[in-house]
Each structure stands twice: as structure tokens, then as C-alpha cells.
């Protein structure tokens, strides 16, 4: 189940096929992705392991809850847990980018390269989640629903960049 939902994030163009399967929400995948991202960022840190984990956990889960409430207030017709599930799975490209940055930083610490890799991961996450969020609301409210999603993933990406900046 987790692999199938990650496949949706990897290929955001397959929305019609994934829409049926996404009705079966689960929170295990987003939890595992949150733990994996916290673990990767903890490797980059020397002394603030508990602070990094707590920050990542609150950013991902709190942000997904706030984005879901925003979509619901804008008239979105979806379950709260379905939306949190999809937004949590869309963190996968950022987790993947942070893993690449961690591996690259073993050899060289190049901020511009980190910025490019994290930027691609952020763009991928935003692209995957925007289609989902914009499908929930009416045409007039699409930008109101999409803007906070963009800020959410950019903030998470910025946190990843700061963790690897030395």
C-alpha cells in the first residue's frame, strides 16, 4: 500500500488511477517518511538530534493538518485523514533529495549543489500535491488552496538546506 501511494507521488500524472486508491488512507507511510527525514537530518547535525526530530515532526504533521483544514474551509470535499495522508506522502521527494544531499556532503559541501537538488525535490513535491489540493476546491479558490501548500514544502526544503549548511 505504501509503495502504491509513493508511486502516485513519483508519477503525478496518473491522478485518475490513483484517485480510487487514495480513498483508502493510511498514516504509516507519512510517519515512516517523517522518521526517515528526521534521521537523515540528524546525521547532518552534531548535537541537536532531539530538536531536529521534534521540528521535522511538527512541521510535517502540523503543516499537513493546517493545509487540510484550509482546504476544508475553502469547501474541499475530502476526508481529513485522506488529505493528511496524501500531503504526507508528497514529502517523499524532499526526503529523497535530503538523502542525495547527505551522500554528496560526504565528499563535498557545496551549497549551490545542495540548493539545486533540494529545489528539484521541492518542485517535485509541490507538483505532486498541488494537483491533489486544487482538485478539491472550486475554480475561484484554487490559488487560495495552492499557495499554502507551496509555502509548506518550501519551508520544509529550507529546513533541509539549513541542516546541511556548515
N, C-alpha and C positions, 0 to 999 in steps of 0.2 A: 504494500500500500504506500509506504514512504517513497519507494523508488518510482512508482507511477506518478505521484504528485511532484516529485523532483523532475521527472521527465516533462511535465507541464511547464515548469519554470525554465527548463533548458530550451524548450520549443514553444514560445508564447503564441505562435501562430495557430496551434491546434486547440483553440478555445472551444469550439463546438464539441469536440470529442471529450475534452476534459471537463466541460460544464456538468455532464452527467455524473462523473466520478467524484467531482469536488463537493457534491451534496453530502457525501459520507466524510464528514470532517474528522480529524484526529489532531491531537496536540502533541503527540510523541515526536513527530518529525521536527516541528519547530523547536521543541525542547532540546532535542539532540543537536540541532543546528546552533542553538544558543550556547549550549555547553561546549561544542566544538570551537565556536568563535572565541568564547571566553578562554578556552585552553590555549588556542593559538596566540592570543594577545597576552596571555600570562607568560608564555615563553619569551615574548619580546621584552617583558618588564623584569626588573631585577628585584624589586622589593614591595610592590603594591598588588600582590596577587588577589587578595580579597576585595580590594577596591575595584579592580578591573572586572572581576566576575559580577559583583553587585551592580556596577554601572551598565555592563552589557545586558544583564538580565532585566534591569528596569527599563533600559532604552527599548529593547525588543518587545517585551511583553506590555509595558505601559504604552509605548508608541502604537503597537498594534491595536490595543484596546481603544485608545483615543481616536485612531483613524477609523475604526469600526463604528464608534459612536458618532463620529462626524458623518459617515455615510448613512447611518440610520437616521440622524437628524435631517439630512438632506432628502430623505424619502426613499432610501435604498430598501429593497425588499429581499433581505437575506438574513439568515441566522447569524447571531453574534459570533458563535464559535466557528462557523464556516468562514467568515471573513478573517478572524484572527488566525485561523489555520492557513489560509492562502497567503496572507501577509507574512506569516512566519516562514512559510516555505520559500517565499520570494527573497529571503535573506541569503539563500544558498549561493548566489553569485558573489556576494560580498564575502562570504566565508571562503569560497574558492579563491578569490583574489587575495584575501589575507594569508591564505596558505602559500600561494605563489610568492607573495612579498616576503614571508618568513623564510622561505627557501632561498630566495635571491639575496636576502640580507645576510645570509651566512657567508656569501662570497664578497658582495659589495653592498654598501649602504648608499644608494643613490636615490635621493628624494624625488627627483623628476620621474625616474622609472617607477617608483612606488606610486606616484600620483597618477601616472598613465594606467597602471594595472588596476588600481583601486577605482579610477574613473570608469574604466571599462566594466568592472564588476558592478558599480553603482548604476551605470546606464542600463545594464542588463537587468538588474533587479527592478529598476523603475519601469522599464518596458514590460516586464512580466506582470507587474502588479497594476499598472495604470489601466490596461485593458480590462482587467477584472473589476476595478473600482469604478471606472467610467461606465461599465455596463449596468451598474446598479442604480444609477440616478438618471434623471431626465436630461435632455439635451442642454437646457439652460443652466444646469447645475454641475455640469461635467468638470469645469475648471475649479469650482469650489471643492470638489471631491479629490481632484488630482493634485492640486498644489500642496496640501499637507503630506501626501504620500511622497512627493518628490523631496520635500524637506526632511522627512523621516529617514529615507535612505541616504540622503546626502549627509545628514548628521551622523549616522552610523558609519559611513565611509570616512568622514573626517576623524571620528574617534579611532578608527583603524590606522589612519595615517599618523595621528599623534602618538599612538602606541609604538610605532616603528621609527619615529623620528628621534634621532640621537645626536 
